[in-house]
Amino acid sequence: MAETALITGASSGIGADFARLHASEGGDLVLVARSADKLEQLQVELENTYGISVLVLVEDLSGTGAPERVFQATQKKGIEIEILINNAGVGGHGRFDQQALSRHMAMLQLNIASLVALTHLYLGPMKERGHGKILNVSSAAAFIPGPLQAVYYASKSFVLSFSQSISEELRGSGVTVTALCPGPVKTGFSAAGDLEGVLAFKLGASPDSVARCGYRAMQRGKLVVVNNTILAFLLNWVTPLIPRRILLTFSRISMEKPAR
């Protein structure tokens, strides 16, 4: 029997590639994002190509109440979510004090609060059934502080810590939790987060390769996965040895835009 996956931020980039991967395995989908047009186009593509069922839910997860509406919609239709992929997220470039507080708070709502709410809502039914998989998209940014992206880096550190903690709590329950921590990815994320021209985003992985890495790791029940072997080595074994001030300097340089 095919498993049904719910994917947030599914209208483009990594989220859309997660959807294509799951559909290619014969699984049904619930796709959540703000863009109705893009979601509906993807729905038609996946249903026609793979013969699966796709439910589209247009919600802005940076606003309060959206996770509860998503959960209620799937409950009302009797859809059991076996796989939850919390992919939606947003970044932002610039000094913390020079950006609007409302922008920071919307980022925290999307990157943290909605992720926690959806995880909590769908975890209960998964535990009752004795099986389920949760994939939380964190970032390589979770391993280090991020000058010029202070709130974003901190939010991804939360996602990584949270995912590992509940994974341990759930051992033996039949429910696994995986944190995907990719480096820069070639998606619309950089444009949406005012990151175009930033050194770290000039070279990036394809969204398809990152989605495949995360999806495979989730299926195996792996705890944490970084999409690049060299990057994983640096983050786990080299970064912790670098003096904090030097690390902060390197981190800031990687986020700076070239002078015009």
Backbone bond lengths (Angstrom), bond angles and torsions (degrees), N, CA, C in turn:
res aa  C-N    CA-C-N  psi(-1)  N-CA   C-N-CA  omega(-1)  CA-C   N-CA-C  phi
1 M - - - 1.465 - - 1.524 110.04 -
2 A 1.337 117.75 129.15 1.452 122.27 -177.62 1.515 110.96 -68.00
3 E 1.326 115.92 141.56 1.454 121.48 177.68 1.523 110.04 -87.02
4 T 1.328 116.18 145.70 1.462 121.15 176.55 1.517 109.29 -97.37
5 A 1.332 115.97 129.85 1.461 121.78 179.81 1.515 110.32 -112.98
6 L 1.315 115.94 138.48 1.462 122.08 172.22 1.523 107.41 -106.39
7 I 1.321 115.79 126.46 1.464 121.58 -176.84 1.523 109.58 -124.63
8 T 1.315 117.03 125.02 1.467 120.86 175.20 1.527 109.60 -93.85
9 G 1.329 115.55 156.72 1.462 119.42 -176.41 1.512 110.74 60.59
10 A 1.347 116.17 39.83 1.464 121.41 -168.52 1.519 114.42 -91.03
11 S 1.321 118.71 -0.40 1.462 119.66 -171.82 1.522 114.01 -77.70
12 S 1.349 117.66 -18.01 1.462 120.05 -178.16 1.520 109.59 -162.35
13 G 1.329 116.43 177.94 1.454 121.88 173.46 1.510 114.12 59.12
14 I 1.328 116.12 -140.34 1.462 121.82 -177.01 1.520 110.74 -60.82
15 G 1.333 117.04 -39.40 1.459 120.40 -178.45 1.514 112.84 -60.22
16 A 1.330 116.29 -44.33 1.465 120.08 178.41 1.519 111.29 -65.32
17 D 1.334 116.93 -36.04 1.464 119.63 178.69 1.523 111.54 -72.37
18 F 1.330 117.95 -33.67 1.464 119.65 170.56 1.535 109.98 -57.34
19 A 1.325 115.45 -44.53 1.467 120.45 -178.71 1.529 111.03 -62.27
20 R 1.321 116.93 -43.52 1.471 120.47 179.77 1.528 110.59 -63.94
21 L 1.328 116.88 -40.57 1.458 120.58 178.84 1.519 111.41 -61.75
22 H 1.330 115.79 -48.12 1.457 119.59 -177.42 1.532 110.89 -66.49
23 A 1.320 116.64 -39.85 1.466 120.30 177.96 1.523 111.00 -63.13
24 S 1.339 116.66 -36.99 1.465 120.06 179.84 1.531 111.74 -66.68
25 E 1.329 116.14 -19.75 1.469 121.40 175.95 1.527 111.42 -88.31
26 G 1.338 116.72 -0.43 1.453 120.95 178.56 1.513 114.65 89.33
27 G 1.335 116.97 11.96 1.455 120.72 -177.27 1.522 112.93 -91.00
28 D 1.331 116.00 144.42 1.462 121.03 174.88 1.524 109.68 -76.90
29 L 1.347 115.22 165.50 1.461 119.79 -172.09 1.520 112.81 -139.36
30 V 1.332 114.68 148.60 1.457 122.99 164.04 1.528 105.38 -120.29
31 L 1.322 116.43 117.78 1.456 121.99 -175.66 1.522 110.17 -108.09
32 V 1.337 116.03 128.28 1.461 122.08 -176.33 1.519 109.66 -123.05
33 A 1.327 116.34 128.98 1.464 121.95 174.85 1.527 108.07 -171.05
34 R 1.331 115.76 177.41 1.470 120.57 -179.27 1.521 112.96 -83.99
35 S 1.325 117.19 -28.02 1.467 121.71 -171.39 1.523 111.49 -89.50
36 A 1.315 116.61 102.79 1.469 121.04 -179.67 1.528 111.31 -62.25
37 D 1.332 117.54 -45.02 1.462 120.96 -176.72 1.523 111.76 -59.66
38 K 1.336 116.70 -47.78 1.462 120.85 -178.21 1.530 111.07 -66.00
39 L 1.340 115.95 -40.61 1.465 119.15 178.77 1.521 111.29 -63.10
40 E 1.325 116.40 -42.64 1.462 119.97 -178.79 1.527 111.35 -67.52
41 Q 1.328 117.46 -36.76 1.461 120.47 175.98 1.523 110.82 -62.93
42 L 1.335 115.79 -42.67 1.457 120.37 179.25 1.529 110.47 -67.32
43 Q 1.308 116.43 -37.59 1.469 121.15 177.79 1.525 110.50 -58.59
44 V 1.316 116.71 -48.78 1.470 121.31 179.92 1.526 110.07 -61.61
45 E 1.335 116.53 -45.36 1.473 120.81 -179.88 1.533 111.41 -57.77
46 L 1.322 116.63 -48.30 1.461 120.66 -174.33 1.528 112.07 -72.39
47 E 1.324 116.89 -41.11 1.469 119.70 179.91 1.524 110.77 -66.11
48 N 1.341 116.61 -40.83 1.469 120.06 -179.14 1.530 112.23 -72.01
49 T 1.327 115.97 -36.64 1.464 119.99 -176.01 1.524 112.36 -78.55
50 Y 1.335 116.12 -41.45 1.468 119.41 -170.52 1.533 113.76 -114.35
51 G 1.320 117.98 -6.29 1.451 120.23 178.06 1.515 114.57 66.81
52 I 1.342 115.88 28.09 1.461 120.41 -179.50 1.529 109.15 -103.96
53 S 1.333 117.08 175.07 1.461 122.25 -179.85 1.524 109.87 -103.79
54 V 1.332 115.80 133.59 1.469 121.08 -178.80 1.524 109.67 -127.76
55 L 1.320 115.66 124.74 1.462 121.62 172.87 1.516 108.41 -103.14
56 V 1.323 117.03 128.48 1.461 123.24 179.23 1.529 109.49 -102.49
57 L 1.323 115.90 128.15 1.462 121.89 176.09 1.519 108.35 -123.97
58 V 1.322 116.86 113.47 1.462 121.78 -178.89 1.517 108.30 -89.20
59 E 1.321 116.51 107.64 1.456 122.44 -178.76 1.527 109.97 -143.72
60 D 1.329 115.76 144.79 1.460 122.01 173.39 1.522 107.45 -99.82
61 L 1.320 116.85 103.82 1.458 121.42 -175.30 1.528 113.24 -76.50
62 S 1.331 116.90 -0.48 1.465 118.89 173.18 1.525 111.42 -84.96
63 G 1.340 116.61 -1.92 1.459 122.09 176.34 1.517 111.09 -107.19
64 T 1.298 117.33 154.16 1.456 121.18 -178.46 1.531 110.92 -71.61
65 G 1.310 115.54 149.46 1.464 121.49 176.48 1.507 114.90 87.88
66 A 1.337 118.44 -13.90 1.465 120.71 -176.73 1.529 112.55 -64.90
67 P 1.329 120.51 -43.74 1.469 118.87 179.45 1.528 112.71 -58.98
68 E 1.314 116.54 -41.00 1.458 120.36 179.01 1.523 111.52 -63.93
69 R 1.341 117.17 -38.28 1.467 120.06 178.05 1.528 111.12 -66.64
70 V 1.317 116.56 -38.63 1.462 120.45 177.53 1.528 109.78 -62.90
71 F 1.312 117.06 -47.72 1.460 121.37 -179.33 1.526 111.16 -61.40
72 Q 1.321 116.74 -44.80 1.462 120.68 179.84 1.521 111.80 -62.44
73 A 1.341 116.36 -36.59 1.468 120.19 -179.82 1.522 111.09 -65.22
74 T 1.339 117.36 -42.47 1.466 119.38 179.42 1.529 111.21 -71.89
75 Q 1.335 116.79 -35.38 1.459 119.93 177.61 1.529 111.07 -64.53
76 K 1.328 115.18 -42.41 1.466 120.71 -178.91 1.519 111.43 -60.98
77 K 1.339 116.42 -35.69 1.463 120.69 -178.92 1.531 112.55 -89.17
78 G 1.339 116.00 0.58 1.462 119.58 178.42 1.515 113.79 69.85
79 I 1.324 117.05 28.45 1.469 121.27 -178.31 1.526 109.25 -90.68
80 E 1.328 116.71 123.07 1.455 121.49 175.89 1.529 108.81 -91.34
81 I 1.326 116.07 120.73 1.465 121.07 -179.61 1.527 108.64 -91.48
82 E 1.331 116.25 110.09 1.462 121.19 178.32 1.522 111.99 -89.34
83 I 1.344 116.10 -24.89 1.462 121.14 -179.38 1.522 108.54 -129.86
84 L 1.325 116.31 126.15 1.465 122.21 176.11 1.519 108.46 -115.81
85 I 1.324 116.11 119.12 1.468 120.95 177.82 1.520 108.54 -114.07
86 N 1.322 115.21 103.07 1.463 122.03 178.05 1.527 108.54 -85.09
87 N 1.316 115.27 90.55 1.459 121.76 -174.68 1.525 113.18 -104.76
88 A 1.323 118.37 -25.26 1.467 121.23 -174.83 1.524 111.11 -60.52
89 G 1.310 115.90 136.12 1.460 121.05 178.04 1.516 110.05 -171.86
90 V 1.311 115.69 161.59 1.461 120.87 -179.99 1.518 109.53 -144.39
91 G 1.323 116.19 149.01 1.457 121.74 177.00 1.516 110.39 -113.26
92 G 1.306 115.74 -170.01 1.456 120.86 179.02 1.514 109.28 -173.45
93 H 1.307 116.85 138.48 1.463 121.03 -174.64 1.524 111.35 -109.86
94 G 1.317 115.98 138.66 1.457 120.67 175.41 1.514 112.45 131.63
95 R 1.321 115.40 169.84 1.460 120.19 178.46 1.522 110.60 -65.86
96 F 1.315 115.53 141.54 1.460 121.75 -178.03 1.521 111.85 -54.74
97 D 1.335 117.91 -45.90 1.462 121.51 -174.39 1.522 113.09 -76.12
98 Q 1.318 117.14 -11.08 1.460 120.21 -178.34 1.529 112.72 -102.17
99 Q 1.329 116.91 5.40 1.461 121.43 176.13 1.521 109.73 -110.83
100 A 1.311 115.71 151.67 1.463 120.58 -177.93 1.523 110.61 -64.62
101 L 1.328 115.51 138.78 1.460 120.34 177.71 1.523 111.05 -58.16
102 S 1.319 117.14 -36.81 1.463 120.40 -179.17 1.530 111.33 -60.45
103 R 1.324 116.38 -33.85 1.469 120.00 178.83 1.525 110.85 -68.16
104 H 1.332 116.46 -41.71 1.458 120.37 177.45 1.530 110.60 -62.30
105 M 1.320 116.07 -44.88 1.460 119.84 -175.64 1.527 111.82 -67.98
106 A 1.339 116.97 -36.20 1.470 120.10 176.56 1.528 110.08 -65.85
107 M 1.338 116.86 -37.72 1.458 120.63 177.66 1.522 111.13 -63.64
108 L 1.315 116.43 -43.73 1.464 120.30 179.04 1.527 111.10 -65.11
109 Q 1.323 116.18 -37.36 1.463 119.73 178.19 1.526 110.84 -62.74
110 L 1.324 116.55 -44.30 1.459 121.23 -178.24 1.526 112.10 -74.05
111 N 1.328 116.34 -51.46 1.461 120.86 -172.31 1.523 113.44 -73.76
112 I 1.344 116.51 -28.83 1.465 119.51 -175.39 1.524 112.45 -118.11
113 A 1.342 116.88 -61.84 1.468 120.14 -169.48 1.527 112.69 -61.84
114 S 1.327 117.24 -45.76 1.467 119.57 -179.38 1.526 111.52 -68.28
115 L 1.328 116.62 -36.93 1.464 120.87 176.90 1.527 110.70 -61.80
116 V 1.335 116.27 -45.67 1.466 120.18 179.18 1.526 110.70 -64.13
117 A 1.328 116.56 -42.55 1.466 120.49 -178.55 1.523 111.37 -63.72
118 L 1.325 117.88 -46.90 1.464 120.49 -179.92 1.521 111.16 -64.11
119 T 1.326 116.24 -40.14 1.462 119.92 177.89 1.523 110.67 -61.06
120 H 1.314 116.93 -44.82 1.462 121.55 -179.14 1.533 110.95 -64.69
121 L 1.326 115.76 -43.78 1.462 120.17 -176.77 1.522 112.16 -64.72
122 Y 1.334 117.46 -42.94 1.465 120.19 -175.65 1.521 113.04 -88.84
123 L 1.318 117.43 -16.80 1.459 120.56 -179.28 1.533 111.81 -66.59
124 G 1.335 116.69 -40.16 1.462 120.23 -179.73 1.522 112.88 -54.88
125 P 1.329 118.58 -54.97 1.473 119.82 177.48 1.525 113.58 -61.25
126 M 1.341 117.34 -35.15 1.470 119.48 177.68 1.525 110.50 -62.01
127 K 1.319 116.55 -45.35 1.466 120.57 -179.72 1.529 110.97 -63.63
128 E 1.312 116.62 -39.53 1.469 119.87 178.56 1.525 111.30 -61.69
129 R 1.345 116.43 -38.27 1.471 120.19 179.45 1.524 112.12 -79.28
130 G 1.340 115.95 -19.06 1.462 120.23 179.29 1.503 114.38 82.74
131 H 1.335 117.18 16.12 1.464 119.90 175.93 1.526 109.88 -161.53
132 G 1.325 114.66 154.20 1.464 120.71 179.03 1.514 109.87 162.88
133 K 1.326 115.47 159.48 1.466 121.32 179.24 1.528 108.86 -134.34
134 I 1.320 115.22 134.89 1.465 121.72 176.63 1.517 108.33 -122.75
135 L 1.316 116.53 128.75 1.466 122.43 176.43 1.526 107.77 -119.98
136 N 1.318 116.22 115.18 1.454 121.56 177.58 1.522 109.15 -104.26
137 V 1.330 116.93 123.56 1.460 120.72 -179.36 1.519 108.37 -85.33
138 S 1.325 114.59 106.86 1.457 121.87 174.74 1.530 107.28 -96.70
139 S 1.309 118.01 -132.79 1.467 121.09 -177.60 1.519 108.79 -170.57
140 A 1.324 116.25 156.88 1.462 120.03 169.83 1.525 109.77 -59.25
141 A 1.328 116.22 -24.00 1.466 121.35 177.52 1.516 112.25 -61.65
142 A 1.336 117.50 -18.61 1.461 121.33 -178.82 1.522 112.71 -65.67
143 F 1.331 116.81 -19.84 1.464 120.87 -173.75 1.521 113.45 -88.60
144 I 1.343 117.41 -13.18 1.464 120.11 -175.02 1.530 110.26 -141.01
145 P 1.340 117.82 160.16 1.467 120.09 173.20 1.530 109.91 -71.50
146 G 1.337 117.00 158.52 1.456 119.98 -173.88 1.508 115.38 -133.64
147 P 1.317 118.86 77.39 1.467 119.70 172.95 1.527 110.52 -53.91
148 L 1.308 117.14 138.12 1.462 127.08 -176.36 1.529 112.59 77.21
149 Q 1.326 116.36 -2.71 1.472 122.29 169.00 1.531 108.11 -146.05
150 A 1.315 115.96 45.32 1.460 121.27 -169.04 1.520 113.26 -57.83
151 V 1.313 117.08 -47.59 1.470 120.01 -176.50 1.522 110.80 -72.01
152 Y 1.318 117.39 -39.79 1.465 120.40 179.59 1.522 110.98 -61.73
153 Y 1.329 117.63 -50.66 1.459 120.62 -179.53 1.528 110.47 -59.48
154 A 1.328 116.61 -43.18 1.464 120.43 179.95 1.524 110.97 -63.73
155 S 1.329 116.65 -38.60 1.468 119.67 -179.81 1.521 111.05 -65.34
156 K 1.319 117.17 -36.94 1.462 120.07 179.84 1.532 111.49 -74.78
157 S 1.335 117.39 -28.87 1.465 120.24 171.87 1.518 110.07 -63.33
158 F 1.333 116.33 -39.53 1.460 120.38 176.49 1.530 110.39 -60.27
159 V 1.313 116.20 -47.85 1.472 120.05 -177.34 1.523 110.75 -59.68
160 L 1.329 117.38 -42.52 1.457 120.86 179.95 1.529 111.13 -64.79
161 S 1.317 117.01 -47.51 1.464 121.06 179.86 1.522 111.70 -63.81
162 F 1.315 116.12 -46.22 1.464 121.96 179.65 1.523 111.48 -59.25
163 S 1.321 116.48 -45.73 1.465 121.01 -177.91 1.525 111.27 -62.06
164 Q 1.328 116.57 -44.82 1.464 120.04 -179.94 1.529 111.32 -65.50
165 S 1.319 116.62 -39.74 1.460 120.61 -177.79 1.522 111.82 -64.14
166 I 1.338 116.21 -48.00 1.468 117.15 -177.60 1.524 111.13 -74.17
167 S 1.340 117.16 -25.68 1.456 119.58 174.67 1.526 110.08 -60.20
168 E 1.317 115.98 -42.99 1.468 119.81 178.29 1.523 110.95 -66.36
169 E 1.325 116.74 -41.02 1.460 119.93 178.73 1.529 111.91 -61.84
170 L 1.321 116.67 -29.92 1.466 121.76 -173.59 1.525 113.72 -94.04
171 R 1.319 117.33 2.74 1.469 118.81 -179.20 1.528 110.55 -57.76
172 G 1.323 115.69 130.00 1.447 121.76 -179.65 1.522 114.55 89.10
173 S 1.345 116.03 -3.81 1.473 119.85 -177.89 1.514 113.09 -87.71
174 G 1.344 116.70 -15.31 1.453 120.51 -174.26 1.523 112.86 92.22
175 V 1.337 116.69 -4.10 1.468 122.02 178.79 1.522 108.53 -108.55
176 T 1.328 117.14 128.54 1.458 121.40 178.67 1.529 110.16 -111.95
177 V 1.330 115.15 152.99 1.468 121.89 178.26 1.517 108.36 -129.32
178 T 1.315 115.89 127.90 1.465 122.52 -179.15 1.515 109.76 -122.68
179 A 1.324 116.82 137.93 1.468 121.95 174.06 1.520 108.93 -108.88
180 L 1.324 116.00 121.49 1.463 122.27 176.36 1.522 108.28 -96.73
181 C 1.339 115.99 125.20 1.466 120.92 -175.47 1.522 110.69 -123.34
182 P 1.321 117.55 76.00 1.470 119.55 -178.03 1.523 112.11 -77.85
183 G 1.324 114.50 154.62 1.447 120.28 167.47 1.518 109.13 -77.47
184 P 1.339 118.80 -163.83 1.470 120.91 178.93 1.522 112.12 -54.77
185 V 1.328 115.22 140.42 1.464 121.66 -178.30 1.528 108.54 -127.51
186 K 1.317 116.55 142.10 1.466 121.55 -179.91 1.522 110.26 -81.73
187 T 1.326 115.90 83.95 1.464 122.22 178.37 1.525 108.79 -135.39
188 G 1.334 116.43 -173.35 1.461 121.07 175.35 1.514 112.51 -75.62
189 F 1.340 117.00 0.64 1.466 121.31 -178.43 1.531 111.33 -59.55
190 S 1.340 116.84 -42.23 1.462 119.64 -176.25 1.523 111.82 -66.02
191 A 1.328 116.68 -38.34 1.466 119.57 178.18 1.519 111.11 -69.52
192 A 1.328 116.95 -42.78 1.460 120.96 -179.08 1.523 111.67 -65.38
193 G 1.336 116.75 -31.38 1.457 121.00 -177.67 1.509 113.91 -98.08
194 D 1.366 118.46 13.73 1.451 122.43 -179.41 1.531 111.24 57.70
195 L 1.333 116.24 42.95 1.462 121.54 -176.30 1.519 113.08 -111.82
196 E 1.322 117.11 7.80 1.458 120.07 -179.79 1.527 109.73 -67.02
197 G 1.332 116.02 132.25 1.449 121.13 -177.25 1.509 113.73 93.30
198 V 1.334 117.95 -11.26 1.454 121.51 177.86 1.520 109.48 -68.95
199 L 1.334 115.95 134.93 1.464 121.79 -174.86 1.518 112.66 -52.67
200 A 1.332 117.03 -46.07 1.465 121.29 -174.35 1.525 112.54 -65.00
201 F 1.342 117.17 -21.20 1.460 119.71 -176.03 1.527 112.74 -100.43
202 K 1.340 117.74 2.69 1.458 119.55 178.26 1.530 111.14 -71.77
203 L 1.318 115.38 -30.89 1.456 120.71 174.81 1.520 107.22 -117.57
204 G 1.300 116.58 127.18 1.456 119.23 -178.45 1.512 111.01 -153.12
205 A 1.308 114.82 159.87 1.464 120.56 178.70 1.522 110.47 -78.60
206 S 1.323 116.61 161.37 1.454 120.53 175.71 1.520 108.94 -76.51
207 P 1.333 118.14 145.95 1.469 119.94 178.64 1.524 112.55 -60.17
208 D 1.336 116.95 -32.95 1.460 120.56 179.43 1.524 111.33 -63.43
209 S 1.336 117.01 -43.68 1.468 120.06 -178.75 1.525 110.87 -67.30
210 V 1.332 117.34 -36.69 1.463 120.82 178.84 1.527 110.23 -68.50
211 A 1.331 116.20 -42.58 1.466 119.89 178.17 1.526 110.70 -60.80
212 R 1.332 117.54 -43.18 1.462 120.68 -179.89 1.523 111.17 -63.08
213 C 1.311 115.64 -42.01 1.468 120.40 178.78 1.531 110.50 -60.32
214 G 1.330 116.63 -49.04 1.457 121.05 -178.74 1.516 112.84 -66.69
215 Y 1.327 116.55 -40.66 1.466 121.14 -177.52 1.527 110.77 -65.86
216 R 1.335 116.55 -43.06 1.468 120.26 178.43 1.522 111.02 -64.17
217 A 1.334 116.23 -42.83 1.463 120.13 179.98 1.526 110.84 -63.68
218 M 1.325 116.79 -40.21 1.465 121.15 178.06 1.523 110.79 -62.66
219 Q 1.324 116.76 -44.07 1.462 120.63 -179.18 1.528 111.50 -62.78
220 R 1.333 116.56 -30.91 1.470 120.62 178.43 1.526 112.38 -85.61
221 G 1.332 116.77 -7.72 1.455 120.02 -178.40 1.514 113.44 75.00
222 K 1.326 116.85 24.85 1.459 120.96 -179.69 1.528 110.34 -68.57
223 L 1.325 116.58 147.38 1.462 120.90 -174.98 1.528 112.65 -76.44
224 V 1.339 117.41 -56.20 1.470 122.74 -178.09 1.517 108.27 -134.95
225 V 1.327 116.28 136.75 1.462 119.49 177.89 1.525 109.67 -137.42
226 V 1.330 115.51 134.73 1.468 123.67 172.77 1.522 106.48 -110.53
227 N 1.315 117.53 136.84 1.466 120.69 -170.56 1.518 114.90 -74.91
228 N 1.317 117.71 -9.66 1.462 121.47 -176.64 1.526 108.65 -127.98
229 T 1.326 116.84 124.97 1.468 121.08 -174.94 1.523 112.37 -62.08
230 I 1.331 116.79 -43.62 1.465 120.27 -179.90 1.521 110.33 -65.75
231 L 1.333 116.52 -43.28 1.462 120.66 178.04 1.526 110.59 -61.28
232 A 1.317 116.95 -41.30 1.471 120.69 179.08 1.527 110.62 -61.11
233 F 1.335 116.66 -42.34 1.471 120.21 178.44 1.523 110.84 -62.64
234 L 1.327 116.67 -45.11 1.469 120.24 -179.47 1.523 111.49 -62.17
235 L 1.327 116.48 -44.37 1.463 120.28 -177.03 1.520 112.28 -67.96
236 N 1.323 116.32 -38.11 1.466 119.95 -174.50 1.525 114.16 -87.17
237 W 1.331 117.21 -30.75 1.451 119.27 -170.98 1.527 115.00 -119.90
238 V 1.331 118.65 -23.88 1.463 120.64 -177.94 1.524 111.61 -101.28
239 T 1.326 116.21 -49.00 1.469 120.62 -177.35 1.524 113.54 -53.32
240 P 1.346 119.97 -43.26 1.470 119.29 -178.81 1.530 114.21 -62.36
241 L 1.341 117.40 -18.50 1.459 120.94 -177.93 1.525 113.13 -90.79
242 I 1.330 117.25 -11.88 1.464 121.08 -177.12 1.528 109.51 -80.88
243 P 1.348 118.03 131.59 1.473 119.95 176.57 1.527 111.33 -53.62
244 R 1.325 116.72 140.51 1.462 122.02 -169.67 1.526 112.92 -56.92
245 R 1.321 118.89 -44.04 1.468 120.46 -178.10 1.527 111.67 -65.53
246 I 1.323 116.22 -37.96 1.466 119.76 177.42 1.524 109.81 -66.33
247 L 1.338 116.33 -41.92 1.466 120.40 178.33 1.526 110.99 -61.21
248 L 1.318 116.80 -41.98 1.464 120.78 178.62 1.527 111.42 -62.76
249 T 1.334 116.35 -39.08 1.465 120.33 178.68 1.523 110.70 -64.19
250 F 1.338 116.58 -47.32 1.472 120.62 178.05 1.527 110.82 -60.50
251 S 1.319 115.56 -42.31 1.459 120.23 -178.66 1.522 110.88 -62.78
252 R 1.324 116.42 -42.68 1.464 119.52 -179.99 1.528 110.89 -65.89
253 I 1.331 117.04 -43.44 1.467 120.42 -179.98 1.528 110.63 -58.33
254 S 1.330 116.81 -39.74 1.464 120.17 -178.51 1.516 112.42 -66.81
255 M 1.338 117.09 -20.41 1.465 121.84 -179.45 1.525 113.56 -99.77
256 E 1.325 118.13 -5.50 1.464 120.55 -178.09 1.518 111.26 -75.87
257 K 1.318 115.05 148.28 1.461 121.63 175.88 1.525 108.66 -94.52
258 P 1.326 117.83 147.65 1.470 119.70 179.17 1.519 111.26 -65.48
259 A 1.331 115.50 145.59 1.459 120.25 178.81 1.520 110.56 -65.61
260 R 1.323 115.92 142.07 1.470 119.82 -179.25 1.524 110.03 -100.00
